[in-house]
Amino acid sequence: MILESVKQGPLIWPTVEVEGVTRPKKYSELSAAEVIQADCDIKATNIILQGLPPK
C-alpha cells in the first residue's frame, strides 16, 4: 500500500457535515480502509523525507 500511496497520491481526507458545517473527518471517524490508507500515506511521506538532503 505504501507504493500505491506514492503512485496515486495521498488520501483526500474525507469530510462530514455536522449541523450545516462541513469539516474534515477525525481520524477516529475514518473507515478501516481509510485508516490504512492514511497510515500508509504518512509512512510514504516519512520515507521520502528521510531521503532528502538536509538544508
SULLINQUI-V553496 format. One record per run of one state. SS is the DSSP state (h for helix, s for strand, l for the rest). FROM is the first residue (numbers start at 1). TO is the last residue. Records with the same first field share a line. If there is no record, write none. Layout:
# SULLINQUI-V553496
SS: FROM-TO ; FROM-TO
This chain:
# SULLINQUI-V553496
l: 1-1 ; 9-14 ; 19-20 ; 25-26 ; 30-31 ; 52-55
h: 2-8 ; 27-29 ; 32-51
s: 15-18 ; 21-24
